[in-house]
Amino acid sequence: MFGYPAAFLNGNLFASLFGNSMILKLSEEDRAELTKAGAKPFEPMPGRAMREYLKVPPSVLEKPAALAKWVERSRAFVATLPPKEKKAK
């Protein structure tokens, strides 16, 4: 995604690197919880936030077990979404 490594499930992006940041797609409840830990909305361009995506805060990135928990929560959330339709070429 945006030229960086990304993880998809059924065509839906759930985790990606972007510059020196990691982003996750999360449910509303999980976004609220991760925001309390210091996460910020993901904006690939200033003022253009992507709904449902947050930049993972350093406090989580520095703890592999915590990061694994959040990546799994992101994957589980995206697993509840319908598969993305493939676009015609």
N, C-alpha and C positions, 0 to 999 in steps of 0.2 A: 504494500500500500504506500503510495507516495514515494516509491523507490526503496522502501525499507522492508525488512522481514515482517511478515504478518501471518496470523493464524486464523483460519476460517473453519466454520462448521456449517455444512449444508449451504455453502455459498455466502454465509453471513460472517462478517469480520467480528472477532471477539477480542483479539489482542494484537498489538503491533508495537514495533519500535518506531520512533519518529525523532530524528536527531539524537540527542542524548536522553530522550524520555521514553517511557513505556506508557501505552494507553490501553485501557480496557473498556469494553462495553458492559454496562451494569444496569440492573434493575433500579427503579427509583429509590427503593429502600436501601440498596447497597450503595448507591451514589451518595445518599445522605450520610451513611455511616463512614464511607471512605473520605468524604469531604471533611468530616470531623477530625480525621487523621492528617489532614493537610492537602488532600487532593484538590486539583484545580480543573476546571473545564478544559477540554482539549480544543484548541483553536489552531488548525493548520495554517491559517492566515489570521492576523489580528482582526478581532471583531467578527470572525466567522466560526463560532463554536459549533461543534458537531454534537447534536443531541445524544444523550445517553453515554457519551464517552468522557472519561476522566484521565488526566495524567496521574500516574501512580506517584505518590510522594516519596522522597528519599527515605523516610522512616520505615516504609514498607519495602522498598527496593533493597535495603541493606539487611533484611532478614529473610533468608530463603524460605523458611517455613511460612511466614506471613505472606510473602509474595505468591507462593504456591497456592495458598488458600484463596487469595483474591483472583488468581488466574482461573482456578476451578469454579469460583462463583460466577465469573464472566462466562466461562464455557457452559455452565449449567443454565444460565439465563438465556444465552443464545440458542441452546438446545430446545427451548420452549417456543422459539419463533418459527414461522413457516419457512421452508426452503426458498432461497432466492430463485426467481425465474431467470433462466439464461436468456440474455439479450440476443436477438437475431443479428447476424453480421451483415 
